[in-house]
Amino acid sequence: MSAVGAQLAAIQSLISAYRLRLSEKQEELKRLQRALSELGMNKSDFIESKGICLKPEFTAKTFHGENAEDLDGFRADGLQASFVAVPNEQISAAEGKISDQIAIVEKEIASLESTISSLEAQLAALSAAL
């Protein structure tokens, strides 16, 4: 009977360790989901601010002539392309990486839950054998 008792203790210990790991993974998943959500909101805010950044208000009294034309050219050529690249490429790439990591963590959680269920079944079978 002491061998069964040792097996019970070992399984209980494993279950506790897996539950702790599961809790950590669930917390990691929540952080990733929160980060993805916040990144999406920031992306929207960034896109909404495009007009403000690309078209600051200048009047004929404050800004005109060659410098104004140079600025308009810069906005049309460089700034617009760079501005569009941030949400369309950089933020979207970050969202993709976070989504990929979320999928990995969800698979790890499912695996841990399966392992815990299996260990609990073994524990129940050993307990019934006593």
C-alpha positions in Angstrom: 0.0 0.0 0.0 2.9 2.4 0.5 3.7 2.2 -3.2 0.2 3.3 -4.0 0.5 6.1 -1.4 3.7 7.3 -3.0 2.1 7.2 -6.4 -0.9 9.3 -5.1 1.5 11.8 -3.6 3.5 12.1 -6.8 0.4 12.5 -8.9 -1.0 15.2 -6.5 2.3 17.0 -6.7 2.3 16.9 -10.5 -1.3 18.1 -10.6 -0.3 21.1 -8.4 2.6 21.9 -10.6 0.6 21.7 -13.8 -2.2 23.9 -12.2 0.4 26.5 -11.3 1.7 26.4 -14.8 -1.8 26.6 -16.2 -2.5 29.7 -14.0 0.6 31.4 -15.3 -0.3 30.6 -18.9 -3.8 31.9 -18.4 -2.4 35.2 -17.0 0.0 35.4 -19.9 -3.0 34.9 -22.3 -4.9 37.7 -20.6 -1.9 40.1 -20.9 -1.4 39.2 -24.6 -5.1 39.8 -25.3 -5.1 43.1 -23.4 -2.0 44.1 -25.4 -3.6 43.2 -28.7 -6.7 45.2 -27.8 -4.7 48.2 -26.7 -2.6 48.0 -29.8 -5.8 48.0 -31.9 -7.1 51.1 -30.1 -3.8 52.8 -30.6 -3.8 52.0 -34.3 -7.3 53.5 -34.6 -6.2 56.6 -32.7 -3.2 56.9 -34.9 -5.2 56.6 -38.1 -7.7 59.2 -36.8 -4.9 61.6 -36.1 -3.6 61.4 -39.7 -5.3 64.7 -40.7 -3.8 66.6 -37.8 -0.3 65.4 -38.5 -0.3 65.8 -42.3 -2.3 69.0 -42.5 -1.4 71.4 -39.7 -3.1 74.7 -40.1 -1.0 77.3 -41.7 -2.3 80.6 -42.9 -0.8 83.0 -45.5 0.4 85.1 -42.6 2.3 82.3 -40.8 3.7 80.2 -43.6 3.9 80.8 -47.3 6.2 80.9 -50.3 8.9 78.5 -51.1 9.0 77.0 -47.6 5.3 76.2 -47.8 5.7 74.5 -51.1 8.6 72.5 -49.8 6.6 71.4 -46.8 3.6 70.4 -49.0 6.0 68.4 -51.2 7.5 66.7 -48.1 4.0 65.9 -46.8 2.9 64.4 -50.1 6.0 62.4 -50.8 7.7 61.4 -47.5 5.5 62.0 -44.6 2.3 60.6 -46.0 4.1 57.3 -47.0 5.8 57.1 -43.6 2.6 57.8 -41.8 0.6 55.2 -43.6 3.4 52.6 -43.1 3.1 52.9 -39.3 -0.5 51.5 -38.9 -0.5 49.4 -42.1 2.9 47.7 -41.8 4.4 48.2 -38.3 1.4 48.0 -36.1 -0.2 45.3 -38.2 3.0 43.3 -38.0 3.0 43.7 -34.2 -0.6 42.6 -34.1 0.2 39.5 -36.2 3.0 38.6 -33.8 0.9 39.0 -30.8 -1.9 37.0 -32.4 0.5 34.2 -33.2 1.7 34.2 -29.6 -1.9 34.1 -28.4 -2.5 31.0 -30.5 0.6 29.3 -29.1 -0.4 30.1 -25.5 -3.9 28.8 -26.1 -2.5 25.5 -27.4 -0.3 25.3 -24.3 -3.3 25.9 -22.1 -5.3 23.2 -23.8 -2.4 20.8 -23.4 -2.0 21.6 -19.7 -5.8 21.2 -19.2 -5.6 17.8 -20.9 -2.6 16.7 -18.8 -4.3 17.8 -15.6 -7.5 15.9 -16.6 -5.4 12.8 -17.3 -3.6 13.0 -14.0 -6.9 13.6 -12.1 -8.2 10.4 -13.7 -5.1 8.5 -12.6 -5.5 9.9 -9.1 -9.2 8.8 -9.0 -8.3 5.3 -10.2 -5.6 4.9 -7.6 -7.8 6.3 -4.9 -10.5 3.8 -5.9 -8.0 1.0 -5.7 -7.4 1.7 -2.0 
